[in-house]
Amino acid sequence: MTDLDFSQPAKRSIYDPAMAMEFFGSIGKPESIAQGTTLFSENEKSNRLLLQRDKMYLLVDGEVSLIAKNSLLGTVRKGEIFGEMASISQMPRSATAVTNVPCRVIALDDKQFKAALRKMPEFALMLMSVMIGRIRSAVDRLRPESASSEEAPKESAVFDKTALGILARALEQTRASYNRNAVIVKEGQAGLLMYVVLEGRLAVSIKGKLVERIGPGGVFGEMALVERTPRLATVTAETACSLLAVGRKTFLDLIKASPDFALSLLGAVGERARFIASHRA
């Protein structure tokens, strides 16, 4: 599987090093790290019971190598973020990070990340942009046969029943119903809204191949909140369904009220990026 645990900004991302510095600096402090230090290791996973929490990092000065399976995946340079996916999704680390020179970093755990999001909710959009850049790169190299009929894409959900109920009450005015076989969004078209599934099941296809199913609590179209670029996928209702349509301003308001909302969505975007990358050529 291709590593996606670092944030070297893609060409089409809206990554801003100054915003990243402001975001990390609002909660954390720079610390000096010696040359040759391993900040985290491949397959490493935090243990909350032992009070071990994964951290994400901003490289203030220096250079860090990212290595997986004894191969160099990339180099993190000044102003870039890395290690964010393990912190957001609590998945094992997909790479080892080693300092090439003496470095200074600011590290945030998930609690600190939530606190910083309350101050700067727009940072979630920027981080989504970085992840979306990876998805676009992976889609560009997606094999036509990668999503074969032998595979059974799992039904994804981002929000549990409690969170979904809160969203449904808060955004009732944005609720819309669709019949079976309705095309909600179409690959190549422009989009302005993200959708949250309240009821029903939908199929997500890229280049004519089924890559994901989305059930209650799932989301799609989130890239529209970040970029005014064509939709990457077609989403079709497999059953009658009920959706919430979320715009950019509403999204930012939700993050201010509940950073957990942003963490759930960022984790879902990261999972999508990992899945697509694992099927690329």
Disulfide bonds with the S-S distance in Angstrom:
none
